[in-house]
Amino acid sequence: MSRSTDILLTGLAPAIWGSTYLVTTEALPQGYPITLSVLRALPAGLLLIAVTRCLPPRAWLGRVFALGALNFSLFWVCLFIAAYRLPGGVAATLGSFQAIMVIIMARGWLGTPIRTGAVIAALAGVLGVGLLVLGPEAKLDPIGIAAGIGGAASMAAGTVLSRRWQPPVPALSFTAWQLTAGGLLLLPLALLMEPPLPQLSALNLAGLIWLGLIGAAATYAIWFRGIARIEPGAVSMLGMMSPVTAVTLGWLWLGQSLEPAQLLGAVIVLASVWAGQRANRPRATPDAKPAAPLLSETS
């Protein structure tokens, strides 16, 4: 499969994640962020394990739980704290710094060179997201800002380490392990910190099914597959598609207005994502040998 196809397929994941805000606000009970995160991650992870019939080896348990914490548990908790304490635009803008963090972490953990074009594309993406989602009501809460930056750092570290730690199993199994680990880590927090859920309606169940099967199981399998095949800096730039989808759905579904500055921001984001793919493209050298595949042939 060509690199362009891999990029387009991987970009579907953050584009679908952009529906999370709409589904959460319109279809789920409010005030249960950790419990809903558990219900999003754990059933999806267990279902994928049942389908793939593949359990992590004992030697991999530490890495699996570390990745589950970074990509799901810590990331989602920080995300909810930021969402509760900051306007959505501020939280989304802080999250967009993930692309720059990935570039720095990939240099230290993977030896990936820092390229000027990649840094410029990432900074342009932050500007575009800011124009797209920031409004005059934006307020800066210190705890919210810390949570937003912490969430971006958590996801960035999870992205880079998911590339570094590649088990010899298909991406679907790797996703199952991480979702299950992340859900198990969140379960005690949900039981200790939140009251029991009320009786769920059909709309609530539909929202959970969407976020669990599509917004977690399917999309993260696509995402981890992309991490194994595409440069981490290029993958992280695709994450900026999420706020574009969120704003578009708000306009189409909720009747929210779109200002000229937001349209300009969307154009900048799309341009920065395109530029980021080009800037992070591997540079061939005359003596370079073909890279060994990161996943087994069964993926």
N, C-alpha and C positions, 0 to 999 in steps of 0.2 A: 504494500500500500504506500502511496506517495506521501511525502511530508505535508503537502497541501491538504490532502484528504484527512490526514491525521489531525491537522490543525482545525479544520472545519468540524470534524467529529468531536474533538475535545472542547471546542468552543460552544457546543450544544449544552454542556453541563452548566457553566455559569449563566448562560442565557435562560435555562430553565430555573436555576436558583433565583432568578429575578422575580419569579412568581411567588416566592416564599412570603413576602410582605403582604401581598394581596390575599393569599390563602389564610395566613395567620390572622389578619384583622377581620376578614369577612366570613371565615368558616370555622374558626376554633374558639373555644372558651378563653377568656382573657384572665391573666393572673396566675398562670401555671407554666411558666417558661421552661423550667427544668424538667417537670413531669412530661411535658409535650416533647421535649428533646429526647427523653428516654423512649417514649412511644414512637418517635421517628426513627431512632437508631437501632434499638435492641430487637424489635420484631423483624425489621428488615435484615439485620445481620444474621439472626437465627434462621430466617427463611432461606437466605443465600447459602448458609452452611448446610442446610438440609438438601438444597438443590445440588450443590457442588460436591457434597460428601467429602469435604476436605477440611481437616482440623490442623491448626498450626503445630509444628513440632515443638517439643518442650524448649529447645534451644532458642526458638523464635519468640517465646511468650513475652520476654522483656521488651523486645523491639515492637511487638504488636501492640502492647498496652501503651508504650510511649507514643507510638503513632496515633493510636486511638484517642489518647488524651490531647495531643496537639491538633489533630485534624477535626476532632469532634467535641470532646468533653470541654476542654479549656476554651477552645475557639467559640463554641456555642454559648457558654456561660458569659464570656466577655462580650459576645455579640448582644445578648439580651440585656446585660447591664448597660452597655452603651446605648442601646435602643431606648431603654427606660429613662436614662438620665440626660440624653442629648437629642436634639432634633434629628430626624432621620438623615438629613443632608450632611450634618456634621459627622455622624457615625459612618456614613458611606464614604465620605472624603478621607477620613482617617483610615478606613479599610483599604482604600486604594493605594496607600503607601506600601502595601504588601509587595508590590512588584519591585520596588527599590530594595526592600529588605531581602527578597529572594536573590537579587543580583549580588548583594554583599555576602549573604550566607553561602551561596553557591561558590563564590570565590574561596571562602575558607574551608568548606567541607568537601567540595568536589574539584577544586582547582580550576573552575571555569573562569576565563579572563573577563575582566570588567571592560565593556566596550562603551565608548562615549555615546554612540548612537542609541544603545539600549538604555542608558541612563536618561538621555534626553527624551526618548519615547515614554519612559516611565513617568518622568516629571510632567510631560505634556498630558499624559493620561490623568494624573492627579488634578491638574488644572481643569481638564475637561469634565471630570466627575464633579468638581466643585461648582462649575458653572451650571451643570445639569441639575444638581440636587440642592445646593445651598440657597437659602432664602434669607430675607432680612430679619426673621425671627430667630436666627441661629444664636444659641447661647453656649458659653463654654463652661462646663462643669468639670472640675478637676478629676473627680472619680470617673466620670463618663469618658473623659479624654484618655485617662490611664487605661480604662477597659478597652476603648477603641484601638489604641496602639498595641495593647497586649494581645487582642484578638488578631490583629494583622500580623504581629510577630509570631503568634502560635501557628497560624495557617501557613506562613512563610516557612517556618522551620519544618512543619509537617510535609510541605511540598518538597523541600530539598532532601529531607531524610527519606521520604518515600522513594526518591530517585536513587539515593545511595544504598538503601536497604531493599534490594529486590529479591524476593524469594523465588525459587524455581516453580512457581505455580501460576495459573492464569490470573488475570487482573480481577476477575469476578471473585475468586477465592480470597485474594488479598483484600478486596473491599469488604467481604464478609467478616474476615477476622477483625478488621479495624472498627467496623460498625458495632460489632458485638462487644469488643473491648471498651469502646467509647460509651456505649449504653450501660454496661456493667459499672463503669466508673461513676456515671451520673446517677445511677439508681439509689444509692444511699443518700445522696444530697436531696433528691426529690422526696424521699420518704421522711427525711428529717426536717426539711425546710418548707415544704408546701403541704397544704391540706389536700384531702382526697378530691379527685375530680368529681364534678357533678355527673349525673346521667347524661351520656352523650347522645346527641341527636343524629339523624341520618346525615345532615350537612357536616357535623363535626367528624363523623366517621369517614365521610368522603374526603374531607380535608386531610385527615391523618393518613389515609391510604395514598393520596397524591404525594404528600411530603415524604412518606416512608418508602413506597415502592418506586416512584418516579424521582422525587426530589432527593432521595438518599441512595437507595440500592442501585438504580439504573445509572443515575448521573455520576455518582462517585466511581462506579466501575469504569465509565467512560473517562473520567478525570484521571484516575490512577493509571489507566492504560496510556493516556496521553503523556503523563509524567515519565513513564518508562520509555517513550519513543521520541519525545520532543525535549528540547533544551528547557531547563527550569525557568529561565528568564522569559522565554517565549510563552510557556504555559501560564505563568503568573500574569502576563499582560492580558490573556484571555479572560481573566477574572473580572476585568472592567466592563465586560458585557452585561454583568448582572444589574448594575444600576440603570443601564440603558433599557433593559427589559422591564424593570420595575416602573420606571417613569412612563414607558409606552403603555403598559397595562393600566396604570393609573389614569392615563388619558383616555384609553379605549373603554375601560370597564367602569371606572368611577367618575368619568366626566371631568377629571382635573384638567386645568388649563395648562398650556405650554407657552412659555414666554420665549421671545427671540433669543435671549441669553441661554436658555435651556437647549434650544435647537443648535445653537453654536457649540455648546458643550458636548452634545451628542456627536456632532461632526468631528470635534477634536478627539473625543474618545475613540471613535472608529478609526480615525487616521492614525492615532497613536498605537492602537492595537496592530494595525497593518504594518506600521513602521517598526514596532517591536519584534514582529516575526522576522522581518528582514535583517534587523540589527543583530538578532540572536542566532541567525543561521550559522551552522558550523562552517568554518573556513577550511577548505581542503588544502592539503599540503602535498607536494610531490611524493614524499616518502610515506604518507599516511597509509596505514593499513585499515581495512574495513573493521569497524567496531563489532565486537561480539554482541549478540542479541542479549538484552537485559532480562527478557522473560523466556520461559521455555517455549518450545514450538507449540505446546498445547494452548498457548494464549492466542 
